[in-house]
Amino acid sequence: MKVDHLIYGTFPDTPGSQHVIYKSDGITPLLQNWLIAFYDQFGDCRNENFSKSLSVCWYREQPGEERAVITQVSHHGKDFSGRWGALLRHSAILTPEQYGSFDFNPAKIADHLASSGTAKQLTNFGDLDFEPALSAADGTLTVSEGENLSFDDYRANLLALLKGQRLVLYAESNTDFSNRYLGNLVGLLPRGCRQILNWAEFVFRTSDNLDLALVYSSRHEAPADGRLVFATVGENHVKGLSLPDDYAEDYLFKLSAAIAQKDIAGLTSLLTADF
């Protein structure tokens, strides 16, 4: 499938500030302006060791034209003036149906997004055209793979998200571990929540529009292992679903049982629930 996309940043081979390097035909002026404002919310690079961050943010400025914006922000080295901290942004803009074909999982899209290249190379990027990879579910979740984590290490954060709370964890940077943790955390939510949640692996500036994120702070080390404990900083978009008071506890009870019993049918039913 062809996916609309836009590339934005500052580059050593082009003088001037950040600008659009490439955009597909489906990027309207309204959407482009929204994207640039969204990119600015990420903040300036304040850690030279930052590598990249993936985010999901829903565009809902036009009724009936909502889009899932999957953005990879990459540290691109130095800009045209020789200052480090240049950032490359590449966004895939998908319809809800397109994103749903990827199980609302941005990791399945990230490999198709640019994280390097000169302005000249990226100007000639061309179409973003790829298909969902076919995979067979085995009825288990890899929530503990490599990190010695269990479902209980996600339970409190899942409960907070389902109760409509916006979560932030402060860190000097994200890590492969924290990226996997956030991906697992969101993946354990029912589809009805995953298709409205705005979240980011890491940002340099906090935003009220993000429901879940690691946010830069030089006073907090990058997480390397263990259960991540987020701060509650407001309400998230799940709050607007007005779920029943006992929904979150009931969902987590059933999800925990399905995982423990490796109940494929039960697990699929829970994770694919819409509202």
DOKEVO-844950 format. One record per residue: x, z, y of N, C-alpha, C in turn; residue number from 1. Coordinates in nm, 3 decimals. Last residue first. Layout:
N
REC       n_X       n_Z       n_Y      ca_X      ca_Z      ca_Y       c_X       c_Z       c_Y   pos
REC         X         Z         Y         X         Z         Y         X         Z         Y   NUM
...
# end
This chain:
275
REC       n_X       n_Z       n_Y      ca_X      ca_Z      ca_Y       c_X       c_Z       c_Y   pos
REC    -1.459     2.103    -0.014    -1.562     2.192     0.045    -1.662     2.110     0.123   275
REC    -1.300     2.044    -0.335    -1.328     2.012    -0.196    -1.438     2.106    -0.144   274
REC    -1.058     2.113    -0.582    -1.186     2.149    -0.522    -1.192     2.109    -0.375   273
REC    -0.832     2.077    -0.728    -0.894     1.956    -0.672    -1.027     1.986    -0.604   272
REC    -0.760     2.321    -0.829    -0.670     2.259    -0.731    -0.732     2.136    -0.666   271
REC    -0.970     2.378    -1.014    -0.943     2.466    -0.899    -0.865     2.392    -0.790   270
REC    -0.950     2.170    -1.201    -1.075     2.193    -1.130    -1.052     2.277    -1.005   269
REC    -0.690     2.209    -1.301    -0.725     2.085    -1.229    -0.850     2.104    -1.145   268
REC    -0.725     2.455    -1.428    -0.630     2.442    -1.318    -0.662     2.319    -1.233   267
REC    -0.909     2.390    -1.629    -0.942     2.490    -1.527    -0.855     2.478    -1.405   266
REC    -0.760     2.200    -1.776    -0.888     2.164    -1.717    -0.926     2.260    -1.604   265
REC    -0.531     2.354    -1.852    -0.520     2.231    -1.775    -0.649     2.197    -1.704   264
REC    -0.426     2.657    -1.874    -0.557     2.594    -1.886    -0.560     2.470    -1.796   263
REC    -0.226     2.844    -1.916    -0.195     2.700    -1.919    -0.322     2.619    -1.946   262
REC    -0.272     3.105    -1.873    -0.324     3.050    -1.999    -0.290     2.903    -2.018   261
REC    -0.158     3.137    -1.622    -0.110     3.219    -1.733    -0.151     3.161    -1.867   260
REC    -0.314     2.956    -1.472    -0.169     2.936    -1.486    -0.116     3.012    -1.607   259
REC    -0.567     3.073    -1.494    -0.546     2.937    -1.543    -0.398     2.908    -1.563   258
REC    -0.524     3.322    -1.369    -0.561     3.316    -1.511    -0.534     3.178    -1.569   257
REC    -0.469     3.240    -1.108    -0.370     3.317    -1.183    -0.399     3.310    -1.332   256
REC    -0.714     3.118    -1.043    -0.591     3.039    -1.046    -0.484     3.109    -1.127   255
REC    -0.894     3.333    -1.049    -0.912     3.223    -1.144    -0.784     3.140    -1.156   254
REC    -0.785     3.488    -0.839    -0.804     3.546    -0.972    -0.813     3.435    -1.077   253
REC    -0.800     3.309    -0.625    -0.668     3.352    -0.673    -0.678     3.416    -0.812   252
REC    -1.081     3.283    -0.597    -0.997     3.166    -0.625    -0.863     3.209    -0.685   251
REC    -1.153     3.546    -0.532    -1.205     3.483    -0.653    -1.120     3.364    -0.694   250
REC    -1.023     3.583    -0.287    -0.990     3.669    -0.401    -1.035     3.606    -0.533   249
REC    -1.150     3.377    -0.134    -1.005     3.382    -0.153    -0.967     3.464    -0.276   248
REC    -1.434     3.434    -0.134    -1.379     3.311    -0.192    -1.231     3.325    -0.226   247
REC    -1.571     3.639    -0.020    -1.503     3.669    -0.146    -1.435     3.546    -0.208   246
REC    -1.683     3.523     0.209    -1.591     3.637     0.221    -1.511     3.662     0.095   245
REC    -1.681     3.160     0.206    -1.743     3.290     0.177    -1.639     3.402     0.177   244
REC    -1.531     2.977     0.481    -1.544     3.005     0.338    -1.610     3.141     0.316   243
REC    -1.514     2.826     0.725    -1.612     2.933     0.705    -1.638     2.959     0.557   242
REC    -1.338     2.641     0.810    -1.419     2.603     0.694    -1.528     2.706     0.666   241
REC    -1.182     2.750     1.007    -1.296     2.669     1.048    -1.385     2.624     0.934   240
REC    -0.971     2.859     0.869    -1.073     2.949     0.925    -1.200     2.872     0.962   239
REC    -0.799     2.654     0.828    -0.886     2.692     0.716    -0.998     2.783     0.765   238
REC    -0.642     2.647     1.054    -0.753     2.552     1.046    -0.846     2.582     0.929   237
REC    -0.576     2.998     1.144    -0.539     2.862     1.104    -0.663     2.774     1.092   236
REC    -0.505     3.248     1.393    -0.594     3.186     1.297    -0.551     3.043     1.267   235
REC    -0.205     3.454     1.420    -0.328     3.395     1.471    -0.412     3.336     1.358   234
REC     0.024     3.530     1.288     0.032     3.509     1.433    -0.095     3.444     1.491   233
REC     0.187     3.716     1.046     0.058     3.661     1.085     0.051     3.651     1.236   232
REC     0.498     3.636     0.893     0.424     3.711     0.993     0.294     3.640     1.023   231
REC     0.588     3.625     0.544     0.554     3.561     0.671     0.484     3.660     0.763   230
REC     0.830     3.653     0.314     0.728     3.735     0.380     0.705     3.679     0.520   229
REC     0.916     3.516     0.004     0.917     3.500     0.149     0.800     3.576     0.211   228
REC     1.100     3.647    -0.261     0.966     3.629    -0.207     0.973     3.620    -0.055   227
REC     1.418     3.479    -0.335     1.322     3.588    -0.325     1.188     3.549    -0.266   226
REC     1.665     3.306    -0.132     1.597     3.338    -0.258     1.492     3.445    -0.230   225
REC     1.739     3.229     0.121     1.810     3.170     0.008     1.742     3.198    -0.125   224
REC     1.656     3.167     0.461     1.619     3.224     0.331     1.686     3.151     0.216   223
REC     1.889     3.219     0.720     1.814     3.120     0.644     1.782     3.177     0.507   222
REC     1.850     3.520     0.917     1.924     3.430     0.829     1.831     3.331     0.760   221
REC     1.768     3.569     1.253     1.723     3.579     1.115     1.793     3.475     1.029   220
REC     1.845     3.518     1.508     1.857     3.657     1.461     1.817     3.674     1.316   219
REC     1.784     3.268     1.587     1.924     3.293     1.554     1.946     3.433     1.497   218
REC     1.506     3.107     1.472     1.550     3.229     1.538     1.692     3.256     1.494   217
REC     1.263     2.856     1.421     1.400     2.893     1.451     1.413     3.028     1.520   216
REC     1.021     2.898     1.169     1.048     2.877     1.310     1.187     2.932     1.343   215
REC     0.834     2.761     0.909     0.954     2.836     0.944     0.988     2.798     1.087   214
REC     0.473     2.764     0.896     0.602     2.705     0.934     0.712     2.809     0.932   213
REC     0.134     2.689     0.919     0.237     2.747     0.833     0.370     2.682     0.869   212
REC    -0.021     2.570     1.108    -0.081     2.679     1.031     0.023     2.754     0.948   211
REC     0.038     2.461     1.433     0.091     2.469     1.298     0.035     2.592     1.227   210
REC    -0.057     2.490     1.687    -0.124     2.392     1.603    -0.075     2.395     1.459   209
REC     0.102     2.657     1.827    -0.026     2.711     1.783    -0.098     2.616     1.689   208
REC     0.444     2.653     1.747     0.329     2.579     1.798     0.201     2.639     1.742   207
REC     0.791     2.722     1.819     0.663     2.755     1.756     0.549     2.679     1.823   206
REC     1.067     2.516     1.773     0.977     2.577     1.871     0.843     2.602     1.804   205
REC     1.199     2.403     1.566     1.279     2.482     1.660     1.194     2.552     1.765   204
REC     1.074     2.421     1.230     1.066     2.370     1.367     1.155     2.459     1.454   203
REC     1.025     2.338     0.889     1.105     2.406     0.992     1.081     2.339     1.127   202
REC     0.822     2.242     0.730     0.931     2.314     0.665     1.013     2.392     0.766   201
REC     0.490     2.284     0.849     0.623     2.226     0.864     0.726     2.311     0.792   200
REC     0.139     2.192     0.864     0.250     2.281     0.828     0.383     2.207     0.837   199
REC    -0.207     2.202     0.877    -0.087     2.154     0.947     0.028     2.247     0.914   198
REC    -0.467     2.130     0.648    -0.361     2.221     0.690    -0.249     2.148     0.764   197
REC    -0.653     1.969     0.537    -0.671     2.002     0.678    -0.555     2.083     0.734   196
REC    -0.605     1.930     0.271    -0.632     1.810     0.351    -0.669     1.842     0.496   195
REC    -0.572     2.180     0.158    -0.452     2.097     0.178    -0.479     1.977     0.269   194
REC    -0.836     2.263     0.132    -0.748     2.327     0.232    -0.628     2.240     0.262   193
REC    -0.935     2.098    -0.066    -1.009     2.110     0.058    -0.931     2.178     0.168   192
REC    -0.760     2.147    -0.280    -0.747     2.024    -0.203    -0.821     2.031    -0.069   191
REC    -0.639     2.487    -0.282    -0.735     2.383    -0.322    -0.725     2.263    -0.229   190
REC    -0.285     2.565    -0.305    -0.414     2.571    -0.235    -0.509     2.466    -0.290   189
REC    -0.046     2.514    -0.418    -0.133     2.606    -0.489    -0.269     2.624    -0.422   188
REC     0.093     2.360    -0.235     0.043     2.295    -0.355    -0.050     2.383    -0.437   187
REC     0.179     2.549    -0.053     0.072     2.459    -0.013     0.010     2.393    -0.136   186
REC     0.378     2.666    -0.221     0.272     2.746    -0.160     0.153     2.658    -0.122   185
REC     0.552     2.455    -0.284     0.476     2.520    -0.390     0.356     2.596    -0.334   184
REC     0.649     2.407    -0.022     0.581     2.301    -0.097     0.496     2.358    -0.210   183
REC     0.770     2.653     0.035     0.656     2.608     0.115     0.578     2.499     0.041   182
REC     0.971     2.649    -0.167     0.872     2.757    -0.161     0.749     2.712    -0.082   181
REC     1.121     2.426    -0.102     1.048     2.428    -0.228     0.939     2.535    -0.226   180
REC     1.222     2.514     0.146     1.141     2.391     0.139     1.058     2.388     0.010   179
REC     1.370     2.735     0.068     1.251     2.756     0.149     1.161     2.632     0.149   178
REC     1.572     2.600    -0.085     1.485     2.701    -0.144     1.358     2.719    -0.063   177
REC     1.697     2.437     0.099     1.628     2.374    -0.014     1.531     2.472    -0.079   176
REC     1.612     2.586     0.419     1.702     2.562     0.307     1.626     2.487     0.198   175
REC     1.604     2.606     0.781     1.542     2.599     0.649     1.648     2.570     0.544   174
REC     1.749     2.851     1.003     1.732     2.715     0.953     1.650     2.721     0.824   173
REC     1.714     3.103     1.095     1.806     3.017     1.171     1.799     2.873     1.126   172
REC     1.369     3.207     1.104     1.494     3.184     1.034     1.583     3.094     1.118   171
REC     1.050     3.351     1.064     1.159     3.321     1.155     1.292     3.313     1.078   170
REC     0.747     3.229     0.957     0.866     3.301     0.913     0.981     3.257     1.002   169
REC     0.399     3.248     1.007     0.529     3.207     1.059     0.637     3.292     0.994   168
REC     0.059     3.151     0.962     0.178     3.220     0.914     0.306     3.160     0.969   167
REC    -0.275     3.223     1.035    -0.162     3.135     1.064    -0.033     3.212     1.037   166
REC    -0.549     3.281     0.817    -0.442     3.334     0.900    -0.329     3.233     0.915   165
REC    -0.769     3.245     0.645    -0.770     3.184     0.778    -0.663     3.234     0.871   164
REC    -0.765     3.321     0.388    -0.843     3.408     0.477    -0.842     3.357     0.621   163
REC    -0.585     3.145     0.287    -0.725     3.125     0.251    -0.818     3.211     0.336   162
REC    -0.349     3.261     0.391    -0.390     3.126     0.431    -0.538     3.102     0.403   161
REC    -0.350     3.510     0.256    -0.354     3.504     0.403    -0.400     3.367     0.451   160
REC    -0.332     3.429    -0.012    -0.449     3.505     0.033    -0.463     3.496     0.185   159
REC    -0.080     3.309    -0.009    -0.198     3.229    -0.040    -0.324     3.298     0.011   158
REC     0.075     3.536     0.042     0.072     3.427     0.141    -0.046     3.334     0.117   157
REC     0.028     3.685    -0.192    -0.006     3.741    -0.060    -0.015     3.633     0.047   156
REC     0.118     3.503    -0.403    -0.020     3.552    -0.392    -0.055     3.600    -0.251   155
REC     0.373     3.431    -0.456     0.298     3.346    -0.363     0.163     3.405    -0.326   154
REC     0.463     3.603    -0.643     0.548     3.585    -0.524     0.484     3.494    -0.421   153
REC     0.286     3.576    -0.852     0.271     3.692    -0.764     0.356     3.680    -0.637   152
REC     0.387     3.360    -0.992     0.269     3.340    -0.909     0.251     3.455    -0.810   151
REC     0.746     3.409    -0.955     0.623     3.402    -1.031     0.507     3.376    -0.936   150
REC     1.087     3.300    -0.957     0.966     3.342    -0.887     0.846     3.327    -0.979   149
REC     1.340     3.206    -1.020     1.292     3.329    -1.081     1.174     3.387    -1.005   148
REC     1.414     2.958    -0.932     1.422     3.067    -0.835     1.378     3.201    -0.892   147
REC     1.387     2.762    -1.130     1.515     2.776    -1.064     1.527     2.893    -0.970   146
REC     1.044     2.763    -1.106     1.158     2.683    -1.152     1.282     2.706    -1.068   145
REC     0.809     2.877    -1.049     0.921     2.967    -1.076     1.049     2.893    -1.111   144
REC     0.620     2.684    -1.011     0.637     2.782    -0.904     0.757     2.873    -0.927   143
REC     0.537     2.447    -1.139     0.679     2.482    -1.136     0.706     2.584    -1.026   142
REC     0.259     2.481    -1.352     0.309     2.467    -1.216     0.452     2.517    -1.212   141
REC     0.103     2.290    -1.615     0.180     2.404    -1.565     0.225     2.375    -1.423   140
REC    -0.016     2.064    -1.706    -0.096     2.185    -1.703    -0.020     2.307    -1.656   139
REC     0.119     1.834    -1.684     0.132     1.903    -1.812     0.059     2.037    -1.812   138
REC     0.027     1.515    -1.554     0.030     1.660    -1.537     0.038     1.727    -1.675   137
REC     0.214     1.231    -1.520     0.121     1.299    -1.610     0.135     1.449    -1.593   136
REC     0.220     0.997    -1.254     0.278     1.110    -1.325     0.172     1.177    -1.410   135
REC     0.304     0.720    -1.058     0.219     0.773    -1.163     0.291     0.887    -1.234   134
REC     0.348     0.722    -0.708     0.410     0.721    -0.840     0.315     0.782    -0.942   133
REC     0.176     0.513    -0.480     0.192     0.645    -0.542     0.255     0.632    -0.679   132
REC     0.378     0.254    -0.325     0.262     0.298    -0.402     0.285     0.439    -0.455   131
REC     0.464     0.107    -0.005     0.497     0.171    -0.131     0.369     0.223    -0.196   130
REC     0.592     0.005     0.286     0.503    -0.044     0.181     0.545     0.016     0.048   129
REC     0.640    -0.043     0.600     0.650     0.071     0.510     0.546     0.048     0.401   128
REC     0.805    -0.335     0.729     0.688    -0.267     0.676     0.727    -0.144     0.594   127
REC     1.100    -0.287     0.942     0.995    -0.365     0.877     0.881    -0.279     0.824   126
REC     1.345    -0.227     1.068     1.303    -0.154     0.947     1.196    -0.231     0.871   125
REC     1.487    -0.309     1.289     1.450    -0.410     1.190     1.399    -0.348     1.060   124
REC     1.546    -0.078     1.416     1.458    -0.172     1.485     1.408    -0.280     1.390   123
REC     1.738     0.029     1.249     1.602     0.081     1.240     1.501    -0.006     1.314   122
REC     1.970    -0.113     1.328     1.922    -0.118     1.190     1.775    -0.079     1.182   121
REC     1.990    -0.042     1.599     1.977    -0.183     1.560     1.920    -0.195     1.420   120
REC     2.024     0.233     1.585     1.903     0.181     1.649     1.881     0.035     1.607   119
REC     2.151     0.315     1.255     2.166     0.285     1.398     2.034     0.235     1.454   118
REC     2.075     0.582     1.026     2.077     0.442     1.066     2.096     0.426     1.216   117
REC     1.860     0.822     0.859     1.986     0.778     0.919     1.974     0.631     0.956   116
REC     1.625     0.865     0.742     1.694     0.984     0.791     1.829     0.951     0.853   115
REC     1.305     0.716     0.691     1.446     0.703     0.731     1.501     0.837     0.779   114
REC     1.099     0.761     0.402     1.122     0.777     0.546     1.270     0.775     0.578   113
REC     1.061     0.768     0.136     1.043     0.637     0.199     1.066     0.642     0.351   112
REC     1.076     1.028     0.056     1.184     0.938     0.014     1.176     0.802     0.081   111
REC     0.832     1.142     0.146     0.956     1.166     0.219     1.067     1.067     0.184   110
REC     0.620     1.120    -0.023     0.632     1.019     0.082     0.769     1.025     0.149   109
REC     0.613     1.334    -0.183     0.605     1.204    -0.249     0.621     1.089    -0.151   108
REC     0.603     1.544    -0.007     0.731     1.519    -0.075     0.732     1.383    -0.144   107
REC     0.340     1.573     0.073     0.430     1.494     0.157     0.563     1.463     0.092   106
REC     0.055     1.548    -0.101     0.189     1.603    -0.120     0.289     1.520    -0.039   105
REC    -0.204     1.469    -0.157    -0.178     1.543    -0.034    -0.042     1.615    -0.042   104
REC    -0.189     1.297    -0.372    -0.225     1.437    -0.398    -0.198     1.528    -0.277   103
REC    -0.170     1.042    -0.294    -0.043     1.109    -0.317    -0.064     1.259    -0.341   102
REC    -0.426     0.978    -0.237    -0.368     0.912    -0.354    -0.229     0.967    -0.387   101
REC    -0.462     1.111     0.003    -0.519     1.168    -0.118    -0.463     1.105    -0.244   100
REC    -0.353     0.929     0.180    -0.281     1.053     0.155    -0.332     1.120     0.027    99
REC    -0.555     0.729     0.169    -0.416     0.699     0.130    -0.340     0.826     0.096    98
REC    -0.774     0.879     0.262    -0.778     0.820     0.128    -0.637     0.785     0.079    97
REC    -0.697     0.946     0.523    -0.718     1.052     0.423    -0.719     0.998     0.280    96
REC    -0.431     0.716     0.616    -0.571     0.754     0.614    -0.587     0.868     0.514    95
REC    -0.110     0.800     0.754    -0.194     0.760     0.642    -0.340     0.798     0.667    94
REC     0.188     0.731     0.887     0.052     0.765     0.930    -0.045     0.710     0.828    93
REC     0.510     0.861     0.885     0.415     0.777     0.813     0.275     0.824     0.850    92
REC     0.769     0.887     1.120     0.637     0.931     1.078     0.565     0.823     0.999    91
REC     1.079     1.004     1.198     1.011     0.892     1.132     0.881     0.944     1.076    90
REC     1.317     1.090     1.436     1.186     1.118     1.381     1.129     0.991     1.319    89
REC     1.632     1.226     1.485     1.561     1.105     1.445     1.427     1.147     1.385    88
REC     1.815     1.386     1.739     1.715     1.396     1.633     1.644     1.263     1.611    87
REC     2.131     1.512     1.828     2.036     1.401     1.835     1.942     1.408     1.715    86
REC     2.327     1.704     1.821     2.188     1.749     1.827     2.088     1.637     1.844    85
REC     2.609     1.653     2.041     2.549     1.671     1.909     2.405     1.717     1.927    84
REC     2.683     1.406     2.282     2.636     1.542     2.257     2.574     1.550     2.118    83
REC     2.750     1.149     2.352     2.845     1.224     2.272     2.804     1.368     2.244    82
REC     2.564     0.993     2.470     2.658     1.060     2.559     2.759     1.147     2.484    81
REC     2.401     0.904     2.266     2.484     0.805     2.335     2.588     0.869     2.426    80
REC     2.431     1.184     2.032     2.357     1.081     2.105     2.454     0.990     2.180    79
REC     2.538     1.270     1.699     2.556     1.270     1.844     2.475     1.158     1.909    78
REC     2.326     1.353     1.432     2.461     1.356     1.487     2.463     1.361     1.638    77
REC     2.065     1.371     1.359     2.123     1.238     1.359     2.263     1.234     1.421    76
REC     1.860     1.553     1.164     1.971     1.567     1.257     2.056     1.440     1.247    75
REC     1.523     1.442     1.132     1.658     1.451     1.077     1.760     1.469     1.189    74
REC     1.198     1.488     1.040     1.289     1.502     1.153     1.428     1.526     1.097    73
REC     0.934     1.316     0.910     1.064     1.370     0.877     1.151     1.369     1.002    72
REC     0.586     1.352     0.890     0.703     1.327     0.974     0.827     1.392     0.916    71
REC     0.278     1.230     0.842     0.388     1.290     0.765     0.518     1.254     0.835    70
REC    -0.034     1.266     0.944     0.095     1.224     0.999     0.204     1.301     0.926    69
REC    -0.339     1.148     0.851    -0.236     1.244     0.813    -0.102     1.190     0.861    68
REC    -0.609     1.083     1.076    -0.493     1.036     1.002    -0.403     1.156     0.966    67
REC    -0.943     0.991     1.169    -0.840     1.090     1.144    -0.730     1.033     1.054    66
REC    -1.156     0.851     1.278    -1.026     0.783     1.266    -0.914     0.881     1.238    65
REC    -1.381     0.995     1.325    -1.387     0.893     1.221    -1.257     0.819     1.199    64
REC    -1.291     1.049     1.661    -1.385     1.076     1.552    -1.392     0.960     1.454    63
REC    -0.964     1.086     1.756    -1.072     0.987     1.754    -1.164     1.014     1.636    62
REC    -0.786     1.291     1.712    -0.828     1.264     1.849    -0.945     1.168     1.858    61
REC    -0.660     1.395     1.491    -0.807     1.394     1.495    -0.860     1.368     1.635    60
REC    -0.399     1.405     1.274    -0.440     1.343     1.400    -0.592     1.329     1.398    59
REC    -0.234     1.671     1.119    -0.347     1.580     1.119    -0.383     1.535     1.259    58
REC     0.090     1.696     0.991     0.002     1.731     1.101    -0.109     1.626     1.110    57
REC     0.356     1.807     0.808     0.226     1.742     0.796     0.141     1.790     0.913    56
REC     0.715     1.761     0.785     0.594     1.827     0.834     0.471     1.741     0.808    55
REC     1.051     1.836     0.701     0.932     1.756     0.676     0.810     1.833     0.726    54
REC     1.377     1.824     0.833     1.255     1.901     0.811     1.139     1.804     0.795    53
REC     1.737     1.850     0.804     1.611     1.776     0.819     1.495     1.868     0.790    52
REC     1.970     2.015     0.904     1.976     1.884     0.839     1.848     1.803     0.861    51
REC     2.160     2.229     1.112     2.029     2.180     1.072     2.041     2.039     1.014    50
REC     2.401     2.301     1.215     2.394     2.287     1.070     2.256     2.241     1.021    49
REC     2.364     2.344     1.481     2.439     2.225     1.443     2.431     2.198     1.293    48
REC     2.080     2.436     1.627     2.166     2.477     1.517     2.234     2.351     1.464    47
REC     1.899     2.340     1.799     1.978     2.453     1.844     2.069     2.509     1.735    46
REC     1.728     2.060     1.912     1.814     2.112     1.805     1.905     2.222     1.859    45
REC     1.422     2.126     2.088     1.558     2.073     2.083     1.638     2.138     1.971    44
REC     1.089     2.085     1.943     1.193     2.154     2.017     1.329     2.089     2.001    43
REC     0.846     1.995     1.845     0.948     2.039     1.749     1.058     2.119     1.818    42
REC     0.696     1.895     2.049     0.666     2.031     2.005     0.771     2.085     1.909    41
REC     0.772     1.631     2.066     0.828     1.725     2.164     0.804     1.870     2.124    40
REC     0.612     1.516     1.870     0.756     1.527     1.848     0.818     1.629     1.943    39
REC     0.363     1.525     2.003     0.384     1.603     1.881     0.532     1.621     1.852    38
REC     0.406     1.341     2.204     0.379     1.480     2.241     0.401     1.572     2.121    37
REC     0.436     1.118     2.038     0.548     1.160     2.122     0.529     1.304     2.168    36
REC     0.177     1.105     1.922     0.296     1.125     1.839     0.413     1.176     1.922    35
REC     0.015     1.050     2.144    -0.005     1.175     2.069     0.120     1.207     1.986    34
REC     0.110     0.797     2.211     0.125     0.907     2.306     0.109     1.042     2.237    33
REC     0.031     0.658     1.978     0.172     0.668     2.016     0.195     0.784     2.113    32
REC    -0.249     0.680     1.991    -0.178     0.744     1.881    -0.030     0.759     1.916    31
REC    -0.292     0.526     2.223    -0.337     0.665     2.216    -0.263     0.741     2.108    30
REC    -0.189     0.272     2.149    -0.128     0.348     2.260    -0.167     0.496     2.257    29
REC    -0.174     0.256     1.783    -0.241     0.233     1.912    -0.168     0.310     2.023    28
REC    -0.026     0.113     1.524    -0.003     0.226     1.615    -0.064     0.193     1.750    27
REC    -0.041    -0.109     1.362    -0.156    -0.021     1.367    -0.141     0.099     1.459    26
REC     0.204    -0.240     1.360     0.096    -0.295     1.443    -0.023    -0.200     1.458    25
REC     0.467     0.007     1.375     0.389    -0.096     1.309     0.270    -0.134     1.397    24
REC     0.764     0.050     1.564     0.628     0.092     1.533     0.555    -0.025     1.468    23
REC     1.086     0.173     1.655     1.006     0.079     1.576     0.865     0.136     1.562    22
REC     1.176     0.336     1.856     1.267     0.236     1.801     1.190     0.129     1.724    21
REC     1.087     0.503     2.145     1.036     0.441     2.023     1.131     0.330     1.981    20
REC     1.332     0.743     2.261     1.236     0.635     2.280     1.194     0.580     2.145    19
REC     1.523     0.977     2.450     1.452     0.941     2.329     1.347     0.832     2.356    18
REC     1.734     0.829     2.709     1.671     0.939     2.638     1.599     0.889     2.514    17
REC     2.033     0.618     2.706     1.905     0.668     2.755     1.849     0.778     2.668    16
REC     2.178     0.356     2.503     2.180     0.456     2.611     2.041     0.501     2.649    15
REC     2.238     0.320     2.167     2.143     0.285     2.273     2.146     0.392     2.380    14
REC     2.410     0.412     1.976     2.425     0.272     2.015     2.318     0.227     2.115    13
REC     2.343     0.678     1.921     2.472     0.650     1.985     2.482     0.507     2.038    12
REC     1.999     0.753     2.007     2.099     0.698     1.918     2.229     0.669     1.992    11
REC     1.693     0.932     1.968     1.803     0.891     2.056     1.922     0.857     1.969    10
REC     1.360     0.834     1.854     1.478     0.918     1.864     1.575     0.870     1.970     9
REC     1.130     0.716     1.608     1.153     0.763     1.745     1.280     0.847     1.748     8
REC     0.910     0.507     1.436     1.043     0.567     1.440     1.079     0.596     1.584     7
REC     0.605     0.495     1.257     0.673     0.490     1.386     0.805     0.564     1.376     6
REC     0.356     0.324     1.054     0.466     0.419     1.076     0.530     0.395     1.211     5
REC     0.103     0.259     0.809     0.150     0.255     0.947     0.260     0.357     0.967     4
REC     0.161     0.125     0.493     0.134     0.246     0.568     0.185     0.228     0.711     3
REC     0.040    -0.068     0.228     0.110    -0.067     0.355     0.064     0.053     0.437     2
REC     0.084     0.000    -0.119     0.000     0.000     0.000     0.088     0.000     0.125     1
# end
